[in-house]
Amino acid sequence: MADVWDADTARKSLLDHELPPPGFTFAAASSSDRLRYGFPAEPDRQAQPHLWAKWERNLDRPWRRVLPEYELQPARPLPSPLPQGGGTSTNWSGAVATPPAGKGFTTVSGTWIVPDAYPPPSAWNGHGYNDGLYNVLHWVGIAGATGAGAENLVQLGTGTDVNVISGVISVTPYVWFEWWNSNLDNGYTRLNGFTVTPGDVVEVSVCAGSTSGAASIGNVTRSEYATQAINPPGANLTLIGNTAEWIVEREGIGGGLSTLADYGAMFFSDCLAGGTGFELNLSGAGPVNMVAGGTTFSTALEVSATVLECYYGTKQP
């Protein structure tokens, strides 16, 4: 019998870290205490110099840990097949990297400014915007395959809901994470209480082994961070780590796809990923554009080896 995604299953997949004691500083702490209190593991300084420099830079930030509350959400579909090395997807736009032969990703990270979002031009009726829910997601993740090619994906990022009711627009940014598996009807989890607003700078990292994962997000603008260990949502699931992603996504709702909110443009910077004995940037990853029904909803452009631009539609703002 397949596992059912509910509150009890969700709680089993979450492993909380202890809160650091008063006066605790990451820079002065031991490696074991950093891990104990939820700070990401130290990268290999020799094999992963750029990941290590990013990790070391964050040691001296005046972080304050936030304990979020969990809110379960419905499952969301992934594109099939998973786009690699460039191409198109009906609901993804960004970049997908692959590791060296015989290797697997164990970490991926990115930094971005949380974009504002608006109803899309298609929602304009000449006098105002049509009622509806429009959304956009921005995330990094590590994916793999298990069984008969069924994907796993560990991911964390920000998102924005744009809701129009009786012509009145409300915008709700949030943070979320997920260990998705195609054989389970499992959903994702919002981290309520961790505040992000348009214009905030966030640093996001996801780490994953074959049977466990961890994700952390730092709001640099607010000097706050949250960290979350994640177990697979079902038994006997393993993560190969054969792709790493930096993605803008439109959410799957009710078995279909939502209408992408107009997010203008955003930049994923410090795009780095690595595994045992190696690290990679965007070189060779290839951009992925969001295309459906002959319409391009989001375009990806590799600005440099570590900077990826995504923008709404086909015209740069």
ROZA-555452 format. One record per residue (C-alpha): residue number from 1; residue in three letters; chain; x, y, z. Coordinates in nm, 2 decimals. Layout:
<nodes>
+-----+------+------+--------+--------+--------+
! pos ! code ! unit !     px !     py !     pz !
+-----+------+------+--------+--------+--------+
! NUM !  Ala !    A !      X !      Y !      Z !
...
+-----+------+------+--------+--------+--------+
</nodes>
This chain:
<nodes>
+-----+------+------+--------+--------+--------+
! pos ! code ! unit !     px !     py !     pz !
+-----+------+------+--------+--------+--------+
!   1 !  Met !    A !   0.00 !   0.00 !   0.00 !
!   2 !  Ala !    A !   0.14 !   0.34 !  -0.10 !
!   3 !  Asp !    A !   0.22 !   0.59 !   0.17 !
!   4 !  Val !    A !  -0.03 !   0.87 !   0.22 !
!   5 !  Trp !    A !   0.09 !   1.23 !   0.26 !
!   6 !  Asp !    A !  -0.07 !   1.36 !   0.57 !
!   7 !  Ala !    A !   0.03 !   1.55 !   0.88 !
!   8 !  Asp !    A !   0.16 !   1.24 !   1.05 !
!   9 !  Thr !    A !   0.37 !   1.14 !   0.75 !
!  10 !  Ala !    A !   0.50 !   1.50 !   0.72 !
!  11 !  Arg !    A !   0.61 !   1.51 !   1.08 !
!  12 !  Lys !    A !   0.80 !   1.19 !   1.04 !
!  13 !  Ser !    A !   0.99 !   1.35 !   0.74 !
!  14 !  Leu !    A !   1.10 !   1.65 !   0.95 !
!  15 !  Leu !    A !   1.40 !   1.65 !   1.19 !
!  16 !  Asp !    A !   1.43 !   1.97 !   1.39 !
!  17 !  His !    A !   1.76 !   2.10 !   1.50 !
!  18 !  Glu !    A !   1.83 !   2.23 !   1.85 !
!  19 !  Leu !    A !   1.83 !   2.61 !   1.91 !
!  20 !  Pro !    A !   2.17 !   2.75 !   1.97 !
!  21 !  Pro !    A !   2.23 !   2.88 !   2.33 !
!  22 !  Pro !    A !   2.25 !   3.26 !   2.41 !
!  23 !  Gly !    A !   2.57 !   3.41 !   2.28 !
!  24 !  Phe !    A !   2.64 !   3.14 !   2.03 !
!  25 !  Thr !    A !   2.83 !   3.25 !   1.72 !
!  26 !  Phe !    A !   2.89 !   3.03 !   1.41 !
!  27 !  Ala !    A !   3.24 !   3.17 !   1.35 !
!  28 !  Ala !    A !   3.36 !   3.07 !   1.70 !
!  29 !  Ala !    A !   3.18 !   2.74 !   1.72 !
!  30 !  Ser !    A !   3.32 !   2.39 !   1.65 !
!  31 !  Ser !    A !   3.22 !   2.20 !   1.34 !
!  32 !  Ser !    A !   3.01 !   1.96 !   1.54 !
!  33 !  Asp !    A !   2.82 !   2.24 !   1.71 !
!  34 !  Arg !    A !   2.76 !   2.41 !   1.38 !
!  35 !  Leu !    A !   2.59 !   2.10 !   1.25 !
!  36 !  Arg !    A !   2.41 !   2.05 !   1.58 !
!  37 !  Tyr !    A !   2.25 !   2.38 !   1.55 !
!  38 !  Gly !    A !   2.16 !   2.36 !   1.19 !
!  39 !  Phe !    A !   2.43 !   2.55 !   1.00 !
!  40 !  Pro !    A !   2.53 !   2.38 !   0.67 !
!  41 !  Ala !    A !   2.83 !   2.14 !   0.68 !
!  42 !  Glu !    A !   3.17 !   2.29 !   0.58 !
!  43 !  Pro !    A !   3.25 !   2.21 !   0.21 !
!  44 !  Asp !    A !   3.58 !   2.06 !   0.11 !
!  45 !  Arg !    A !   3.82 !   2.36 !   0.09 !
!  46 !  Gln !    A !   4.05 !   2.20 !  -0.16 !
!  47 !  Ala !    A !   3.79 !   2.03 !  -0.39 !
!  48 !  Gln !    A !   3.51 !   2.29 !  -0.35 !
!  49 !  Pro !    A !   3.69 !   2.62 !  -0.31 !
!  50 !  His !    A !   3.40 !   2.84 !  -0.43 !
!  51 !  Leu !    A !   3.14 !   2.66 !  -0.22 !
!  52 !  Trp !    A !   3.38 !   2.68 !   0.08 !
!  53 !  Ala !    A !   3.44 !   3.06 !   0.03 !
!  54 !  Lys !    A !   3.06 !   3.11 !   0.02 !
!  55 !  Trp !    A !   3.02 !   2.91 !   0.34 !
!  56 !  Glu !    A !   3.30 !   3.09 !   0.51 !
!  57 !  Arg !    A !   3.16 !   3.43 !   0.42 !
!  58 !  Asn !    A !   2.84 !   3.34 !   0.60 !
!  59 !  Leu !    A !   3.01 !   3.25 !   0.93 !
!  60 !  Asp !    A !   3.05 !   3.61 !   1.03 !
!  61 !  Arg !    A !   2.69 !   3.72 !   0.95 !
!  62 !  Pro !    A !   2.48 !   3.81 !   1.26 !
!  63 !  Trp !    A !   2.23 !   3.54 !   1.20 !
!  64 !  Arg !    A !   1.92 !   3.49 !   1.41 !
!  65 !  Arg !    A !   1.75 !   3.16 !   1.38 !
!  66 !  Val !    A !   1.38 !   3.15 !   1.32 !
!  67 !  Leu !    A !   1.17 !   2.85 !   1.41 !
!  68 !  Pro !    A !   0.90 !   2.83 !   1.14 !
!  69 !  Glu !    A !   0.56 !   2.66 !   1.16 !
!  70 !  Tyr !    A !   0.48 !   2.39 !   0.90 !
!  71 !  Glu !    A !   0.18 !   2.42 !   0.67 !
!  72 !  Leu !    A !   0.12 !   2.12 !   0.43 !
!  73 !  Gln !    A !   0.03 !   2.19 !   0.07 !
!  74 !  Pro !    A !  -0.09 !   1.97 !  -0.21 !
!  75 !  Ala !    A !   0.14 !   1.78 !  -0.44 !
!  76 !  Arg !    A !   0.28 !   1.96 !  -0.75 !
!  77 !  Pro !    A !   0.37 !   1.79 !  -1.08 !
!  78 !  Leu !    A !   0.72 !   1.80 !  -1.23 !
!  79 !  Pro !    A !   0.80 !   1.82 !  -1.60 !
!  80 !  Ser !    A !   0.85 !   1.49 !  -1.77 !
!  81 !  Pro !    A !   1.10 !   1.41 !  -1.89 !
!  82 !  Leu !    A !   1.33 !   1.62 !  -1.67 !
!  83 !  Pro !    A !   1.50 !   1.88 !  -1.89 !
!  84 !  Gln !    A !   1.88 !   1.86 !  -1.89 !
!  85 !  Gly !    A !   2.14 !   2.06 !  -2.07 !
!  86 !  Gly !    A !   1.89 !   2.31 !  -2.21 !
!  87 !  Gly !    A !   1.56 !   2.28 !  -2.38 !
!  88 !  Thr !    A !   1.20 !   2.36 !  -2.28 !
!  89 !  Ser !    A !   0.96 !   2.27 !  -2.00 !
!  90 !  Thr !    A !   0.59 !   2.34 !  -1.95 !
!  91 !  Asn !    A !   0.64 !   2.46 !  -1.60 !
!  92 !  Trp !    A !   1.02 !   2.51 !  -1.54 !
!  93 !  Ser !    A !   1.25 !   2.79 !  -1.65 !
!  94 !  Gly !    A !   1.62 !   2.81 !  -1.53 !
!  95 !  Ala !    A !   1.91 !   2.57 !  -1.56 !
!  96 !  Val !    A !   1.97 !   2.20 !  -1.49 !
!  97 !  Ala !    A !   2.33 !   2.08 !  -1.44 !
!  98 !  Thr !    A !   2.46 !   1.72 !  -1.45 !
!  99 !  Pro !    A !   2.77 !   1.59 !  -1.25 !
! 100 !  Pro !    A !   3.08 !   1.43 !  -1.39 !
! 101 !  Ala !    A !   3.05 !   1.07 !  -1.49 !
! 102 !  Gly !    A !   3.01 !   0.84 !  -1.20 !
! 103 !  Lys !    A !   2.95 !   1.13 !  -0.95 !
! 104 !  Gly !    A !   2.64 !   1.26 !  -0.78 !
! 105 !  Phe !    A !   2.55 !   1.60 !  -0.64 !
! 106 !  Thr !    A !   2.52 !   1.64 !  -0.26 !
! 107 !  Thr !    A !   2.49 !   2.02 !  -0.24 !
! 108 !  Val !    A !   2.35 !   2.31 !  -0.45 !
! 109 !  Ser !    A !   2.32 !   2.67 !  -0.36 !
! 110 !  Gly !    A !   2.20 !   3.00 !  -0.50 !
! 111 !  Thr !    A !   2.14 !   3.36 !  -0.40 !
! 112 !  Trp !    A !   1.86 !   3.59 !  -0.52 !
! 113 !  Ile !    A !   1.65 !   3.90 !  -0.46 !
! 114 !  Val !    A !   1.29 !   3.80 !  -0.39 !
! 115 !  Pro !    A !   1.11 !   3.95 !  -0.69 !
! 116 !  Asp !    A !   0.78 !   4.13 !  -0.68 !
! 117 !  Ala !    A !   0.49 !   3.97 !  -0.87 !
! 118 !  Tyr !    A !   0.18 !   4.09 !  -1.05 !
! 119 !  Pro !    A !  -0.12 !   3.94 !  -1.23 !
! 120 !  Pro !    A !  -0.01 !   3.84 !  -1.59 !
! 121 !  Pro !    A !  -0.10 !   4.06 !  -1.89 !
! 122 !  Ser !    A !  -0.35 !   3.78 !  -1.99 !
! 123 !  Ala !    A !  -0.55 !   3.86 !  -1.68 !
! 124 !  Trp !    A !  -0.62 !   4.22 !  -1.78 !
! 125 !  Asn !    A !  -0.97 !   4.27 !  -1.91 !
! 126 !  Gly !    A !  -0.95 !   4.63 !  -2.01 !
! 127 !  His !    A !  -1.08 !   4.77 !  -1.69 !
! 128 !  Gly !    A !  -0.90 !   4.56 !  -1.42 !
! 129 !  Tyr !    A !  -0.76 !   4.22 !  -1.36 !
! 130 !  Asn !    A !  -0.97 !   3.91 !  -1.37 !
! 131 !  Asp !    A !  -1.02 !   3.72 !  -1.04 !
! 132 !  Gly !    A !  -0.78 !   3.43 !  -1.00 !
! 133 !  Leu !    A !  -0.48 !   3.29 !  -0.83 !
! 134 !  Tyr !    A !  -0.15 !   3.34 !  -1.01 !
! 135 !  Asn !    A !   0.19 !   3.23 !  -0.87 !
! 136 !  Val !    A !   0.56 !   3.19 !  -0.92 !
! 137 !  Leu !    A !   0.82 !   2.98 !  -0.74 !
! 138 !  His !    A !   1.20 !   3.02 !  -0.73 !
! 139 !  Trp !    A !   1.42 !   2.74 !  -0.59 !
! 140 !  Val !    A !   1.73 !   2.53 !  -0.60 !
! 141 !  Gly !    A !   1.72 !   2.15 !  -0.57 !
! 142 !  Ile !    A !   1.89 !   1.81 !  -0.62 !
! 143 !  Ala !    A !   1.71 !   1.54 !  -0.81 !
! 144 !  Gly !    A !   1.77 !   1.17 !  -0.89 !
! 145 !  Ala !    A !   1.59 !   0.86 !  -1.00 !
! 146 !  Thr !    A !   1.48 !   0.54 !  -0.82 !
! 147 !  Gly !    A !   1.29 !   0.23 !  -0.93 !
! 148 !  Ala !    A !   1.18 !   0.24 !  -1.29 !
! 149 !  Gly !    A !   1.31 !   0.59 !  -1.35 !
! 150 !  Ala !    A !   1.08 !   0.76 !  -1.10 !
! 151 !  Glu !    A !   1.23 !   1.09 !  -1.00 !
! 152 !  Asn !    A !   1.31 !   1.22 !  -0.65 !
! 153 !  Leu !    A !   1.37 !   1.58 !  -0.59 !
! 154 !  Val !    A !   1.48 !   1.77 !  -0.27 !
! 155 !  Gln !    A !   1.42 !   2.15 !  -0.31 !
! 156 !  Leu !    A !   1.38 !   2.47 !  -0.11 !
! 157 !  Gly !    A !   1.30 !   2.82 !  -0.22 !
! 158 !  Thr !    A !   1.07 !   3.12 !  -0.22 !
! 159 !  Gly !    A !   0.74 !   3.17 !  -0.38 !
! 160 !  Thr !    A !   0.48 !   3.44 !  -0.44 !
! 161 !  Asp !    A !   0.10 !   3.40 !  -0.46 !
! 162 !  Val !    A !  -0.09 !   3.68 !  -0.64 !
! 163 !  Asn !    A !  -0.46 !   3.66 !  -0.56 !
! 164 !  Val !    A !  -0.72 !   3.87 !  -0.73 !
! 165 !  Ile !    A !  -1.06 !   3.88 !  -0.56 !
! 166 !  Ser !    A !  -1.33 !   4.12 !  -0.68 !
! 167 !  Gly !    A !  -1.06 !   4.31 !  -0.86 !
! 168 !  Val !    A !  -0.85 !   4.36 !  -0.54 !
! 169 !  Ile !    A !  -0.49 !   4.23 !  -0.57 !
! 170 !  Ser !    A !  -0.31 !   4.07 !  -0.27 !
! 171 !  Val !    A !   0.05 !   3.95 !  -0.29 !
! 172 !  Thr !    A !   0.19 !   3.68 !  -0.05 !
! 173 !  Pro !    A !   0.56 !   3.58 !  -0.06 !
! 174 !  Tyr !    A !   0.66 !   3.27 !   0.14 !
! 175 !  Val !    A !   0.93 !   3.01 !   0.19 !
! 176 !  Trp !    A !   0.88 !   2.64 !   0.12 !
! 177 !  Phe !    A !   1.06 !   2.30 !   0.09 !
! 178 !  Glu !    A !   0.98 !   1.96 !  -0.04 !
! 179 !  Trp !    A !   1.12 !   1.61 !  -0.09 !
! 180 !  Trp !    A !   0.91 !   1.51 !  -0.39 !
! 181 !  Asn !    A !   0.87 !   1.15 !  -0.53 !
! 182 !  Ser !    A !   0.67 !   1.06 !  -0.84 !
! 183 !  Asn !    A !   0.53 !   0.74 !  -0.68 !
! 184 !  Leu !    A !   0.38 !   0.92 !  -0.39 !
! 185 !  Asp !    A !   0.10 !   1.18 !  -0.37 !
! 186 !  Asn !    A !   0.31 !   1.38 !  -0.13 !
! 187 !  Gly !    A !   0.29 !   1.76 !  -0.10 !
! 188 !  Tyr !    A !   0.52 !   2.04 !  -0.01 !
! 189 !  Thr !    A !   0.55 !   2.24 !   0.31 !
! 190 !  Arg !    A !   0.54 !   2.61 !   0.37 !
! 191 !  Leu !    A !   0.76 !   2.76 !   0.64 !
! 192 !  Asn !    A !   0.53 !   3.01 !   0.80 !
! 193 !  Gly !    A !   0.68 !   3.26 !   1.03 !
! 194 !  Phe !    A !   1.00 !   3.30 !   0.82 !
! 195 !  Thr !    A !   0.95 !   3.64 !   0.66 !
! 196 !  Val !    A !   1.05 !   3.73 !   0.30 !
! 197 !  Thr !    A !   0.93 !   4.03 !   0.11 !
! 198 !  Pro !    A !   1.01 !   4.16 !  -0.24 !
! 199 !  Gly !    A !   1.36 !   4.31 !  -0.24 !
! 200 !  Asp !    A !   1.50 !   4.08 !   0.03 !
! 201 !  Val !    A !   1.82 !   3.90 !  -0.05 !
! 202 !  Val !    A !   1.81 !   3.53 !   0.03 !
! 203 !  Glu !    A !   2.08 !   3.27 !   0.03 !
! 204 !  Val !    A !   1.95 !   2.92 !  -0.02 !
! 205 !  Ser !    A !   2.13 !   2.58 !   0.00 !
! 206 !  Val !    A !   2.01 !   2.22 !  -0.02 !
! 207 !  Cys !    A !   2.23 !   1.93 !   0.08 !
! 208 !  Ala !    A !   2.13 !   1.56 !   0.03 !
! 209 !  Gly !    A !   2.27 !   1.22 !   0.07 !
! 210 !  Ser !    A !   2.11 !   0.90 !  -0.06 !
! 211 !  Thr !    A !   1.85 !   0.88 !   0.22 !
! 212 !  Ser !    A !   1.84 !   1.22 !   0.39 !
! 213 !  Gly !    A !   1.85 !   1.58 !   0.31 !
! 214 !  Ala !    A !   1.88 !   1.93 !   0.47 !
! 215 !  Ala !    A !   1.79 !   2.27 !   0.35 !
! 216 !  Ser !    A !   1.87 !   2.62 !   0.48 !
! 217 !  Ile !    A !   1.77 !   2.97 !   0.39 !
! 218 !  Gly !    A !   1.92 !   3.29 !   0.51 !
! 219 !  Asn !    A !   1.74 !   3.62 !   0.47 !
! 220 !  Val !    A !   2.05 !   3.84 !   0.44 !
! 221 !  Thr !    A !   1.84 !   4.16 !   0.45 !
! 222 !  Arg !    A !   1.69 !   4.07 !   0.79 !
! 223 !  Ser !    A !   1.98 !   3.87 !   0.92 !
! 224 !  Glu !    A !   1.75 !   3.57 !   0.99 !
! 225 !  Tyr !    A !   1.79 !   3.21 !   0.89 !
! 226 !  Ala !    A !   1.59 !   2.88 !   0.90 !
! 227 !  Thr !    A !   1.72 !   2.53 !   0.86 !
! 228 !  Gln !    A !   1.54 !   2.21 !   0.80 !
! 229 !  Ala !    A !   1.65 !   1.85 !   0.79 !
! 230 !  Ile !    A !   1.43 !   1.64 !   0.56 !
! 231 !  Asn !    A !   1.37 !   1.26 !   0.55 !
! 232 !  Pro !    A !   1.23 !   1.09 !   0.24 !
! 233 !  Pro !    A !   0.84 !   1.09 !   0.24 !
! 234 !  Gly !    A !   0.83 !   0.71 !   0.20 !
! 235 !  Ala !    A !   1.02 !   0.40 !   0.27 !
! 236 !  Asn !    A !   1.31 !   0.27 !   0.05 !
! 237 !  Leu !    A !   1.36 !   0.59 !  -0.14 !
! 238 !  Thr !    A !   1.71 !   0.69 !  -0.24 !
! 239 !  Leu !    A !   1.84 !   1.01 !  -0.41 !
! 240 !  Ile !    A !   2.11 !   0.96 !  -0.67 !
! 241 !  Gly !    A !   2.18 !   1.33 !  -0.72 !
! 242 !  Asn !    A !   2.21 !   1.31 !  -1.10 !
! 243 !  Thr !    A !   2.09 !   1.67 !  -1.15 !
! 244 !  Ala !    A !   2.11 !   2.01 !  -0.97 !
! 245 !  Glu !    A !   1.87 !   2.28 !  -1.05 !
! 246 !  Trp !    A !   1.81 !   2.66 !  -1.03 !
! 247 !  Ile !    A !   1.45 !   2.71 !  -1.13 !
! 248 !  Val !    A !   1.16 !   2.95 !  -1.17 !
! 249 !  Glu !    A !   0.84 !   2.74 !  -1.17 !
! 250 !  Arg !    A !   0.46 !   2.78 !  -1.21 !
! 251 !  Glu !    A !   0.28 !   2.57 !  -0.96 !
! 252 !  Gly !    A !   0.07 !   2.26 !  -1.04 !
! 253 !  Ile !    A !  -0.28 !   2.30 !  -0.91 !
! 254 !  Gly !    A !  -0.57 !   2.05 !  -0.92 !
! 255 !  Gly !    A !  -0.40 !   1.82 !  -1.16 !
! 256 !  Gly !    A !  -0.31 !   2.11 !  -1.40 !
! 257 !  Leu !    A !  -0.08 !   2.41 !  -1.41 !
! 258 !  Ser !    A !  -0.15 !   2.75 !  -1.27 !
! 259 !  Thr !    A !  -0.11 !   3.07 !  -1.46 !
! 260 !  Leu !    A !   0.24 !   3.21 !  -1.41 !
! 261 !  Ala !    A !   0.24 !   3.55 !  -1.23 !
! 262 !  Asp !    A !   0.44 !   3.83 !  -1.40 !
! 263 !  Tyr !    A !   0.75 !   3.83 !  -1.19 !
! 264 !  Gly !    A !   0.95 !   4.07 !  -1.41 !
! 265 !  Ala !    A !   1.30 !   3.94 !  -1.39 !
! 266 !  Met !    A !   1.52 !   3.79 !  -1.13 !
! 267 !  Phe !    A !   1.89 !   3.67 !  -1.10 !
! 268 !  Phe !    A !   2.02 !   3.36 !  -0.94 !
! 269 !  Ser !    A !   2.37 !   3.44 !  -0.84 !
! 270 !  Asp !    A !   2.64 !   3.23 !  -0.67 !
! 271 !  Cys !    A !   2.51 !   2.93 !  -0.86 !
! 272 !  Leu !    A !   2.72 !   2.65 !  -0.73 !
! 273 !  Ala !    A !   2.67 !   2.27 !  -0.69 !
! 274 !  Gly !    A !   2.90 !   1.99 !  -0.58 !
! 275 !  Gly !    A !   2.96 !   1.64 !  -0.46 !
! 276 !  Thr !    A !   3.24 !   1.43 !  -0.33 !
! 277 !  Gly !    A !   3.56 !   1.57 !  -0.48 !
! 278 !  Phe !    A !   3.41 !   1.82 !  -0.72 !
! 279 !  Glu !    A !   3.21 !   2.14 !  -0.77 !
! 280 !  Leu !    A !   3.04 !   2.29 !  -1.07 !
! 281 !  Asn !    A !   2.88 !   2.62 !  -1.17 !
! 282 !  Leu !    A !   2.64 !   2.69 !  -1.46 !
! 283 !  Ser !    A !   2.90 !   2.61 !  -1.73 !
! 284 !  Gly !    A !   2.75 !   2.33 !  -1.94 !
! 285 !  Ala !    A !   2.42 !   2.34 !  -1.76 !
! 286 !  Gly !    A !   2.22 !   2.49 !  -2.04 !
! 287 !  Pro !    A !   1.91 !   2.72 !  -2.00 !
! 288 !  Val !    A !   1.56 !   2.59 !  -1.98 !
! 289 !  Asn !    A !   1.27 !   2.80 !  -2.11 !
! 290 !  Met !    A !   0.91 !   2.76 !  -1.99 !
! 291 !  Val !    A !   0.70 !   2.69 !  -2.31 !
! 292 !  Ala !    A !   0.35 !   2.57 !  -2.34 !
! 293 !  Gly !    A !   0.11 !   2.57 !  -2.64 !
! 294 !  Gly !    A !   0.36 !   2.76 !  -2.84 !
! 295 !  Thr !    A !   0.39 !   3.05 !  -2.59 !
! 296 !  Thr !    A !   0.70 !   3.12 !  -2.40 !
! 297 !  Phe !    A !   0.61 !   3.22 !  -2.04 !
! 298 !  Ser !    A !   0.96 !   3.25 !  -1.89 !
! 299 !  Thr !    A !   1.30 !   3.28 !  -2.05 !
! 300 !  Ala !    A !   1.64 !   3.18 !  -1.89 !
! 301 !  Leu !    A !   1.97 !   3.34 !  -1.98 !
! 302 !  Glu !    A !   2.31 !   3.25 !  -1.85 !
! 303 !  Val !    A !   2.47 !   3.58 !  -1.78 !
! 304 !  Ser !    A !   2.80 !   3.43 !  -1.65 !
! 305 !  Ala !    A !   2.93 !   3.10 !  -1.51 !
! 306 !  Thr !    A !   2.76 !   3.17 !  -1.18 !
! 307 !  Val !    A !   2.47 !   3.41 !  -1.27 !
! 308 !  Leu !    A !   2.15 !   3.30 !  -1.42 !
! 309 !  Glu !    A !   1.88 !   3.55 !  -1.53 !
! 310 !  Cys !    A !   1.51 !   3.45 !  -1.56 !
! 311 !  Tyr !    A !   1.25 !   3.68 !  -1.69 !
! 312 !  Tyr !    A !   0.88 !   3.68 !  -1.77 !
! 313 !  Gly !    A !   0.79 !   3.62 !  -2.13 !
! 314 !  Thr !    A !   1.04 !   3.68 !  -2.41 !
! 315 !  Lys !    A !   1.13 !   4.04 !  -2.35 !
! 316 !  Gln !    A !   1.39 !   4.15 !  -2.09 !
! 317 !  Pro !    A !   1.25 !   4.42 !  -1.87 !
+-----+------+------+--------+--------+--------+
</nodes>
